[in-house]
Amino acid sequence: MPSHLKRVESDGDWAAYHAIRKRVLWDDRGLGGYDERHPDDRLAGNHPLLLMHDGAPVGTARLDVVDQHLGIVRLVAIEAGLQRHGLGRTLMRQVETYARGLGLDRLDVNAASDAEGFYQKLGWSTVRADRENPLMTKALSDGDIAS
Ligand SMILES: CC(C)(COP(=O)(O)OP(=O)(O)OC[C@H]1O[C@@H](n2cnc3c(N)ncnc32)[C@H](O)[C@@H]1OP(=O)(O)O)[C@@H](O)C(=O)NCCC(=O)NCCS
């Protein structure tokens, strides 16, 4: 599949990253207040990422490095009209590869409750179910990419 993950760098990348996140994670959920200038997106150690498919931006994630072992994946989104076609799986595989490249060996996510099944399919486990966004985790080892 002609897909690749890129670090958000250019003005065009930032515009696409914010547009996808705002549409999928705020507007489509009836939420307001999306902040394109949120400082966390520019923090050293936080990696804003775009999934490109057929040359177009189709998905986002941010990988926040917590320490030398652990990263937290945040704000995972695939464009609404393109969901359930395998792009989320592709995005997360590539985020895992990117995280391994940083030397990380575990990823966490505070999953949207209706996305828990998605992460389970990709080999993540729920470690704290007693919260609105269940805490899920996945160990990364060489070659351990969910099918
Ligand atoms: C969750 C999301 C990223 C998944 O991406 P996607 O492209 O739709 O997922 P895929 O098509 O790659 O699905 C991979 C597998 O997970 C399953 N799946 C996808 N979304 C699911 C969900 N919400 N619940 C349960 N299973 C799900 C698919 O059926 C597929 O399983 P299969 O291989 O057995 O057929 C995407 O639907 C999305 O952006 N949703 C809205 C925002 C959101 O909830 N983000 C997560 C925030 S933590």
The ligand as a Gaussian input file, in Angstrom:
#p B3LYP/6-31G(d) Opt

LIG

0 1
 C      -10.121000       4.342000      15.589000
 C       -9.552000       4.600000      14.185000
 C       -8.210000       5.316000      14.285000
 C       -9.332000       3.235000      13.510000
 O       -8.876000       3.441000      12.190000
 P       -9.546000       2.647000      10.971000
 O       -8.815000       2.989000       9.728000
 O      -10.997000       2.891000      11.014000
 O       -9.251000       1.142000      11.430000
 P       -8.859000      -0.121000      10.497000
 O       -9.752000      -0.156000       9.314000
 O       -7.395000      -0.119000      10.241000
 O       -9.257000      -1.320000      11.466000
 C       -8.337000      -2.271000      11.958000
 C       -9.146000      -3.336000      12.679000
 O       -9.784000      -2.718000      13.831000
 C      -11.194000      -2.840000      13.712000
 N      -11.764000      -1.587000      14.186000
 C      -11.605000      -0.360000      13.662000
 N      -12.232000       0.556000      14.398000
 C      -12.808000      -0.131000      15.417000
 C      -13.593000       0.263000      16.540000
 N      -13.907000       1.548000      16.747000
 N      -14.007000      -0.715000      17.394000
 C      -13.676000      -2.016000      17.205000
 N      -12.913000      -2.432000      16.157000
 C      -12.489000      -1.501000      15.292000
 C      -11.487000      -3.074000      12.247000
 O      -12.700000      -3.760000      12.057000
 C      -10.273000      -3.889000      11.831000
 O      -10.449000      -5.230000      12.214000
 P      -10.243000      -6.440000      11.154000
 O       -8.843000      -6.312000      10.652000
 O      -10.500000      -7.669000      11.945000
 O      -11.224000      -6.197000      10.066000
 C      -10.516000       5.411000      13.302000
 O      -11.708000       4.690000      13.132000
 C      -10.843000       6.794000      13.872000
 O      -10.154000       7.759000      13.573000
 N      -11.916000       6.870000      14.686000
 C      -12.374000       8.151000      15.257000
 C      -11.356000       8.744000      16.216000
 C      -10.929000       7.802000      17.303000
 O      -11.707000       7.131000      17.954000
 N       -9.587000       7.766000      17.522000
 C       -8.984000       6.963000      18.555000
 C       -8.660000       7.876000      19.701000
 S       -7.821000       6.976000      21.001000

